Amino acid sequence: MTGHPVITQAMIDAYDEYTHLTLDRRGFMEKLSRLAGSGVAAAAIAPLLAANQAQAAIVPEGDARLKGEDITYPGGAGEMKGYLVHPAGQSGKLPAVIVIHENRGLNPHIRDVARRIALEGFLVLAPDYLSPMGGTPSDEDKAREMFGQLDPAQTIANGVATVAFLKGHELSNGNVGAVGFCWGGGTVNTLAANAPDLKAGVAYYGGQPKDEAAIARINAALLLHYAGQDERINAGIDAYRAALEKAGKSFEIFVYEGAQHAFNNDTSEARYSKSAADLAWGRTIAFLKKNLR
């Protein structure tokens, strides 16, 4: 479109540093203003880097093909909130998939992703990992701050409890997989090392476990998607690959050249890559069907 601001890799890197490391919005806007040449230009570019929840859902909430509801279920200690969705007219039991959100919490985009997977014939649960702190707030900056306050051991316990809940659900065939994005991708890797019942894990640009003993405990088949332009996360790929190979695990790694961290998130204009997202999505659905049916 005419007059669209030019977004450079340095701007995307600055946004990534802000959202994942510093959480300092003022510092980010100052840096973006320097990179863009002015505060006015920075103000135009910032929304293109961020996610825009006003974007239309790919699968609307009221889609008649699906049945979705907000639920609570037992976590590791205390109650978990989540969004449960499945095909409306299914007969028989379904393979089950956990969808784990980014470091923005259980927002409209992740609910949309859950519906997309449900349309492929799955029972899908998107947990709210901020449940111990009251649940995901509408303010994304507040949500990101809350992730730093989560107890990692509690997060693991809540993930293991989510696997157990879906495995025993009346609509489930007992086979449970997980798909996660960004923070959720790292959480899928950690969950695989702690939930022996997890059959399949798909991690989109997720941080890798470093502990070889933990990696050796993984039972799930893994599908690992990475963005080519994601130095922070990609720094851990080689060590993870070596540890998975050494432990004889079943895994596939795909790097999408030229794509940015969060390339699957279609609500983020500057970082979304339709070509990478579509390719990774096709691989993800085929992988889940193969391992959970």
KOLTIDO-784517 format. One record per residue (C-alpha): residue in one letter; x, y, z. Coordinates in Angstrom, 3 decimals. Each point is the difference from the previous one (the first is absolute). Layout:
+-------+----------+----------+----------+
! tormi !       c1 !       c2 !       c3 !
+-------+----------+----------+----------+
!     a !        X !        Y !        Z !
...
+-------+----------+----------+----------+
***
This chain:
+-------+----------+----------+----------+
! tormi !       c1 !       c2 !       c3 !
+-------+----------+----------+----------+
!     m !    0.000 !    0.000 !    0.000 !
!     t !    1.233 !    3.520 !   -0.724 !
!     g !    1.828 !    1.851 !    2.734 !
!     h !    0.434 !   -3.131 !    2.138 !
!     p !    2.826 !    0.601 !    2.519 !
!     v !    3.232 !   -1.890 !   -0.683 !
!     i !    0.618 !   -2.547 !    2.750 !
!     t !    3.604 !   -1.164 !    0.375 !
!     q !    1.455 !   -3.076 !    1.680 !
!     a !    1.471 !    2.288 !    2.690 !
!     m !   -3.516 !    1.233 !    0.856 !
!     i !   -1.311 !   -3.568 !    0.239 !
!     d !    3.001 !   -0.959 !    2.169 !
!     a !   -0.667 !    2.977 !    2.288 !
!     y !   -3.630 !   -1.077 !    0.379 !
!     d !    1.056 !   -3.583 !    0.753 !
!     e !    2.455 !    1.237 !    2.640 !
!     y !   -2.733 !    2.134 !    1.579 !
!     t !   -2.684 !   -2.707 !    0.053 !
!     h !    2.217 !   -2.874 !    1.124 !
!     l !    2.837 !    1.521 !    2.024 !
!     t !   -0.256 !    3.586 !    1.240 !
!     l !   -3.777 !    0.687 !    0.159 !
!     d !    1.029 !    3.695 !   -0.057 !
!     r !   -2.485 !    1.721 !   -2.306 !
!     r !    1.500 !    3.465 !    0.357 !
!     g !    3.473 !   -1.284 !   -0.890 !
!     f !   -1.448 !   -1.900 !   -2.953 !
!     m !   -1.803 !    3.063 !   -1.375 !
!     e !    3.167 !    2.095 !    0.376 !
!     k !    2.002 !   -2.584 !   -1.936 !
!     l !   -2.741 !   -0.322 !   -2.625 !
!     s !   -0.095 !    3.797 !   -0.390 !
!     r !    3.755 !    0.016 !   -0.687 !
!     l !   -0.318 !   -2.837 !   -2.514 !
!     a !   -3.052 !    1.526 !   -1.713 !
!     g !    1.377 !    3.532 !   -0.043 !
!     s !   -2.740 !    1.593 !    2.111 !
!     g !   -2.520 !   -0.600 !    2.745 !
!     v !   -2.818 !    0.439 !   -2.512 !
!     a !    1.399 !   -2.775 !   -2.205 !
!     a !    0.537 !   -2.220 !    3.043 !
!     a !   -3.630 !    0.523 !    1.069 !
!     a !   -1.134 !   -1.203 !   -3.447 !
!     i !    2.303 !   -3.024 !   -0.005 !
!     a !   -0.575 !   -1.297 !    3.564 !
!     p !   -3.558 !   -1.283 !   -0.687 !
!     l !    1.256 !   -1.922 !   -3.050 !
!     l !    2.534 !   -1.820 !    2.171 !
!     a !   -2.501 !   -0.735 !    2.759 !
!     a !   -2.908 !   -2.405 !   -0.267 !
!     n !   -3.365 !    1.519 !   -0.864 !
!     q !   -2.822 !   -1.887 !    1.692 !
!     a !   -2.566 !    1.865 !   -2.097 !
!     q !    1.026 !   -2.119 !   -3.001 !
!     a !   -2.816 !   -2.253 !   -1.154 !
!     a !    0.203 !   -3.596 !    1.187 !
!     i !    0.676 !   -2.581 !   -2.706 !
!     v !   -2.608 !   -2.247 !    1.664 !
!     p !   -2.652 !    2.190 !    1.694 !
!     e !   -0.993 !   -0.721 !    3.584 !
!     g !   -3.567 !   -0.942 !   -0.930 !
!     d !    0.949 !   -2.384 !   -2.844 !
!     a !   -2.863 !   -2.525 !   -0.188 !
!     r !    2.403 !   -2.838 !   -0.821 !
!     l !    1.485 !    0.215 !    3.497 !
!     k !   -1.018 !   -0.111 !    3.637 !
!     g !    2.160 !    2.145 !    2.281 !
!     e !   -0.213 !    1.002 !    3.654 !
!     d !    2.060 !    1.524 !    2.784 !
!     i !    0.659 !   -2.603 !    2.677 !
!     t !    1.844 !   -0.496 !    3.261 !
!     y !    1.813 !   -3.224 !    0.817 !
!     p !    2.427 !   -1.301 !    2.640 !
!     g !    3.554 !    1.359 !   -0.356 !
!     g !    3.094 !   -1.219 !    1.791 !
!     a !   -1.132 !    1.875 !    3.118 !
!     g !   -3.123 !    2.086 !   -0.364 !
!     e !   -2.342 !    0.655 !   -2.879 !
!     m !    0.957 !    0.632 !   -3.617 !
!     k !   -2.076 !    1.986 !   -2.473 !
!     g !   -0.105 !   -0.924 !   -3.664 !
!     y !   -1.865 !    0.070 !   -3.291 !
!     l !   -1.255 !   -3.408 !   -1.177 !
!     v !   -1.167 !   -0.447 !   -3.594 !
!     h !   -0.826 !   -2.954 !   -2.252 !
!     p !   -1.997 !   -0.852 !   -3.141 !
!     a !   -3.737 !    0.419 !    0.652 !
!     g !   -1.243 !   -3.196 !   -1.580 !
!     q !    2.760 !   -2.497 !    0.647 !
!     s !   -0.743 !   -3.628 !    0.737 !
!     g !    2.521 !   -2.071 !    1.888 !
!     k !    3.002 !    1.154 !    1.949 !
!     l !    2.488 !    2.601 !   -1.240 !
!     p !    3.754 !    0.438 !    0.239 !
!     a !    0.739 !    2.844 !    2.422 !
!     v !    2.260 !    3.039 !   -0.383 !
!     i !    1.141 !    2.626 !    2.516 !
!     v !    0.647 !    3.446 !   -1.528 !
!     i !    2.481 !    2.019 !    2.070 !
!     h !   -0.027 !    3.761 !   -0.391 !
!     e !    2.778 !    2.541 !   -0.479 !
!     n !    1.145 !    2.324 !    2.790 !
!     r !   -3.228 !    1.958 !   -0.473 !
!     g !   -2.202 !   -2.636 !    1.597 !
!     l !   -3.261 !   -1.535 !   -1.171 !
!     n !   -1.111 !    2.713 !   -2.421 !
!     p !   -2.389 !    0.064 !   -3.007 !
!     h !    2.747 !   -1.075 !   -2.428 !
!     i !    0.823 !   -3.175 !    1.960 !
!     r !   -3.713 !   -0.818 !    0.279 !
!     d !   -0.151 !    0.344 !   -3.785 !
!     v !    2.970 !   -2.370 !   -0.394 !
!     a !   -1.784 !   -2.509 !    2.273 !
!     r !   -3.079 !    0.168 !   -2.244 !
!     r !    2.127 !   -0.521 !   -3.124 !
!     i !    1.425 !   -3.215 !    1.458 !
!     a !   -3.423 !   -1.173 !    1.209 !
!     l !   -1.322 !    0.293 !   -3.567 !
!     e !    2.598 !   -2.604 !   -0.988 !
!     g !   -1.756 !   -2.554 !    2.217 !
!     f !    1.563 !    0.499 !    3.433 !
!     l !   -1.148 !    0.636 !    3.553 !
!     v !    1.957 !    3.163 !    0.848 !
!     l !    0.722 !    1.691 !    3.318 !
!     a !    1.768 !    3.367 !    0.201 !
!     p !    0.967 !    0.397 !    3.676 !
!     d !    0.523 !    3.376 !    1.644 !
!     y !    3.398 !   -0.388 !    1.643 !
!     l !   -0.571 !    3.280 !    1.837 !
!     s !   -2.870 !   -1.681 !    1.920 !
!     p !    2.015 !   -0.081 !    3.277 !
!     m !    0.112 !    3.817 !   -0.191 !
!     g !   -3.691 !    0.428 !   -0.832 !
!     g !    0.191 !   -0.559 !   -3.758 !
!     t !    1.081 !    1.960 !   -3.073 !
!     p !   -0.638 !    3.758 !    0.207 !
!     s !   -1.075 !    1.997 !   -3.055 !
!     d !    3.140 !    2.187 !    0.228 !
!     e !    2.771 !   -1.871 !   -1.867 !
!     d !    2.843 !    1.870 !    1.709 !
!     k !   -1.478 !   -0.987 !    3.377 !
!     a !   -0.325 !   -3.601 !   -1.189 !
!     r !    3.660 !   -0.098 !   -1.055 !
!     e !    1.085 !    1.275 !    3.419 !
!     m !   -2.058 !   -2.741 !    1.690 !
!     f !    1.911 !   -2.742 !   -1.839 !
!     g !    3.166 !    1.036 !    1.821 !
!     q !   -1.790 !   -0.607 !    3.308 !
!     l !   -1.194 !   -3.534 !   -0.769 !
!     d !    1.513 !   -2.843 !    2.023 !
!     p !    1.689 !   -2.293 !   -2.588 !
!     a !   -0.673 !   -3.134 !    2.079 !
!     q !   -3.691 !    0.932 !    0.238 !
!     t !   -0.108 !    0.620 !   -3.770 !
!     i !    1.387 !   -3.497 !   -0.619 !
!     a !   -2.449 !   -1.552 !    2.472 !
!     n !   -2.917 !    1.799 !   -1.672 !
!     g !    1.130 !   -1.290 !   -3.398 !
!     v !    0.251 !   -3.588 !    1.256 !
!     a !   -3.480 !    0.368 !    1.543 !
!     t !   -1.340 !    1.299 !   -3.333 !
!     v !    1.312 !   -3.107 !   -1.785 !
!     a !   -1.676 !   -2.207 !    2.630 !
!     f !   -3.297 !    1.917 !   -0.284 !
!     l !   -0.125 !   -0.365 !   -3.800 !
!     k !    1.133 !   -3.631 !    0.075 !
!     g !   -2.962 !   -0.855 !    2.237 !
!     h !   -2.578 !    2.270 !   -1.668 !
!     e !   -3.139 !   -1.782 !   -1.180 !
!     l !    0.451 !    1.258 !   -3.582 !
!     s !    3.704 !   -0.927 !   -0.163 !
!     n !    1.514 !   -3.137 !   -1.511 !
!     g !    2.729 !    0.230 !    2.669 !
!     n !    2.709 !    1.250 !   -2.359 !
!     v !    1.149 !    3.511 !    0.914 !
!     g !    2.297 !    2.371 !   -1.893 !
!     a !    1.019 !    3.617 !    0.544 !
!     v !    0.662 !    2.964 !   -2.293 !
!     g !    1.604 !    3.157 !    1.369 !
!     f !    1.205 !    3.348 !   -1.292 !
!     c !    2.882 !    2.140 !    1.319 !
!     w !   -0.275 !   -0.368 !    3.824 !
!     g !   -2.388 !   -2.849 !   -0.740 !
!     g !    2.548 !   -1.642 !   -2.298 !
!     g !    2.514 !   -0.087 !    2.812 !
!     t !   -2.740 !   -1.309 !    2.271 !
!     v !   -0.729 !   -2.867 !   -2.443 !
!     n !    3.682 !   -1.009 !    0.147 !
!     t !   -0.055 !    0.082 !    3.806 !
!     l !   -3.345 !   -1.816 !    0.143 !
!     a !    1.335 !   -2.794 !   -2.204 !
!     a !    2.823 !   -0.534 !    2.499 !
!     n !   -2.427 !   -0.151 !    2.946 !
!     a !   -3.151 !   -1.685 !   -1.334 !
!     p !    0.770 !   -3.579 !   -1.096 !
!     d !   -3.578 !   -0.347 !   -1.307 !
!     l !    0.449 !    2.776 !   -2.585 !
!     k !    0.032 !   -1.685 !   -3.428 !
!     a !    0.924 !    2.938 !   -2.253 !
!     g !    1.432 !    3.483 !    0.475 !
!     v !    0.162 !    2.839 !   -2.530 !
!     a !    2.129 !    2.965 !    1.070 !
!     y !   -0.073 !    3.185 !   -2.053 !
!     y !    3.151 !    2.077 !    0.635 !
!     g !    0.234 !   -1.229 !    3.574 !
!     g !    2.926 !    0.057 !    2.408 !
!     q !    1.720 !   -3.346 !    0.446 !
!     p !    0.629 !   -1.989 !    3.200 !
!     k !    3.696 !   -0.090 !    0.894 !
!     d !   -0.038 !   -2.962 !    2.400 !
!     e !    0.964 !   -3.197 !   -1.840 !
!     a !   -1.579 !   -2.142 !    2.720 !
!     a !   -3.316 !    1.794 !   -0.548 !
!     i !    0.291 !   -0.377 !   -3.782 !
!     a !    0.658 !   -3.727 !    0.474 !
!     r !   -3.403 !   -0.296 !    1.741 !
!     i !   -1.926 !    1.208 !   -3.067 !
!     n !   -2.413 !   -2.601 !   -1.405 !
!     a !   -1.887 !    2.226 !   -2.438 !
!     a !    0.846 !    0.287 !   -3.672 !
!     l !    1.079 !    3.609 !   -0.604 !
!     l !   -0.498 !    2.411 !   -2.890 !
!     l !    2.118 !    3.138 !    0.469 !
!     h !   -0.656 !    3.097 !   -2.123 !
!     y !    2.493 !    2.888 !    0.015 !
!     a !    0.139 !    3.377 !   -1.735 !
!     g !    3.111 !    0.740 !   -2.024 !
!     q !    0.262 !    3.551 !    1.401 !
!     d !   -0.091 !   -0.948 !    3.688 !
!     e !    3.539 !   -0.039 !    1.376 !
!     r !   -1.046 !    0.001 !    3.669 !
!     i !   -1.983 !   -3.264 !   -0.240 !
!     n !    2.049 !   -1.616 !   -2.770 !
!     a !    3.162 !    0.147 !    2.115 !
!     g !   -1.342 !   -3.073 !    1.833 !
!     i !   -0.878 !   -2.177 !   -3.012 !
!     d !    3.308 !   -1.847 !   -0.479 !
!     a !    0.359 !   -1.083 !    3.632 !
!     y !   -3.648 !   -1.136 !    0.128 !
!     r !    0.372 !   -1.955 !   -3.254 !
!     a !    3.158 !   -1.702 !    1.313 !
!     a !   -1.649 !   -0.913 !    3.327 !
!     l !   -3.123 !   -1.375 !   -1.740 !
!     e !    2.146 !   -2.052 !   -2.386 !
!     k !    2.159 !   -1.312 !    2.843 !
!     a !   -3.123 !   -1.078 !    1.897 !
!     g !   -1.494 !   -1.652 !   -3.106 !
!     k !   -3.138 !    2.164 !   -0.079 !
!     s !   -2.442 !    0.390 !   -2.900 !
!     f !    0.163 !    3.596 !   -1.246 !
!     e !   -0.053 !    2.231 !   -3.076 !
!     i !    1.444 !    3.521 !   -0.211 !
!     f !   -1.036 !    2.553 !   -2.622 !
!     v !    1.511 !    3.471 !   -0.369 !
!     y !   -2.041 !    2.437 !   -2.093 !
!     e !    2.586 !    2.208 !   -1.692 !
!     g !   -0.766 !    3.704 !    0.022 !
!     a !   -2.867 !   -0.388 !    2.480 !
!     q !   -0.179 !    1.926 !    3.276 !
!     h !   -0.631 !   -1.231 !    3.537 !
!     a !   -3.820 !   -0.258 !    0.362 !
!     f !   -0.426 !   -0.577 !   -3.757 !
!     n !   -3.182 !   -1.992 !    0.634 !
!     n !   -1.789 !    2.890 !    1.753 !
!     d !   -2.203 !    1.532 !   -2.699 !
!     t !   -0.990 !    2.859 !    2.333 !
!     s !    3.566 !    1.394 !   -0.166 !
!     e !    0.387 !    1.641 !   -3.409 !
!     a !    3.760 !    0.528 !    0.001 !
!     r !    0.977 !   -3.495 !    1.178 !
!     y !   -2.691 !   -2.233 !   -1.524 !
!     s !    1.153 !   -2.055 !   -2.976 !
!     k !   -2.884 !   -1.664 !   -1.835 !
!     s !    2.307 !   -2.303 !   -1.983 !
!     a !    1.875 !   -1.218 !    3.101 !
!     a !   -3.186 !   -0.182 !    2.085 !
!     d !   -1.883 !   -2.034 !   -2.615 !
!     l !    2.889 !   -2.433 !   -0.518 !
!     a !    0.534 !   -0.496 !    3.737 !
!     w !   -3.755 !   -0.365 !    0.579 !
!     g !   -0.352 !   -2.750 !   -2.607 !
!     r !    2.921 !   -1.854 !    1.567 !
!     t !   -1.476 !    0.487 !    3.484 !
!     i !   -3.455 !   -1.386 !   -0.827 !
!     a !    1.451 !   -3.006 !   -1.869 !
!     f !    2.357 !   -0.689 !    2.907 !
!     l !   -2.802 !    0.152 !    2.586 !
!     k !   -2.252 !   -2.279 !   -2.060 !
!     k !    2.808 !   -2.513 !   -0.454 !
!     n !    0.964 !   -0.121 !    3.676 !
!     l !   -3.360 !    0.359 !    1.779 !
!     r !   -2.481 !   -2.028 !   -2.018 !
+-------+----------+----------+----------+
***
